[in-house]
Structure formats: structure tokens, C-alpha cells
């Protein structure tokens, strides 16, 4: 794993040991937005599971599920 801090204080990390700069990790904005949207969908799903499934809601506070849902919804607003 490599972690690089470039001059603009941007942290880049990757398991590719051949990477030498943050440019080696560059992804397009549309790819980043897609990952953000998918992460949001995942958080919404987890939040709903935490609230509705007895196996989870007996051990995890409802506010945790609600927080995940709120964060997920904000991430899903990102244009893909």
C-alpha cells in the first residue's frame, strides 16, 4: 500500500506499488460520482436493515440507522 501526499495536500493511496504520483490514481469525475452514488445506495440499504430487521435493531440504536440513511441520501443526490 502506498500513500502519497502531494503539494496540494491531496492524499492518494493504492495497493499498486508501481504508482509514483496521484496522477497514477486519477479517475474521471463521472467515475467518482458513480462510486459516490453507489456508496449512498449502500448506506441507505444498511440503514434500513438496521431499523427494520430484528437481528439488527435489537443491538443497534435506531439513530444509527437513521444517520446512515441521511448520509446515503445526501450521497445519492450526486449526479451520475
Secondary structure, 3 states (H helix, E strand, C coil): CEEEECCCCCEEEECCCCCCCHHHHCCCHHHHHHHHHHHHHHHHHHHHHHHHCHHHHCCCCHHHHHHHHHHHHHHHCCCC
